[in-house]
């Protein structure tokens, strides 16, 4: 199948397929006599693997490692598990950071009167350095 058909079948855009090939995440595609990229079922399986890994938030380098392990019949599942658990740890840190951001913004929004006055705790909070207490002043 051509790149458009592979894109449709895998759910990855043709542009991203070319990108993955250019960064050597996937092997160079076979070419037709006319020079067009061609893909087979194994290529589609690999593209779907990448799509699922991206959807789970793995970085390209992690996906490269996972693909290498996936293609190694003698791999140790412990190696795969270590990558997955490291990613879970990273996700937990990101969740904590996002929760902190949400809570801070929610607090700032709750302290804002939202009226016509210039006094704005949201802008004051954004103007502060981390850990700095509010000066009660809205100008800079």
Helices and strands as residue ranges (DSSP letters): H 3-10, H 14-22, E 30-31, E 37-38, H 41-55, H 60-70, H 77-111, H 121-127
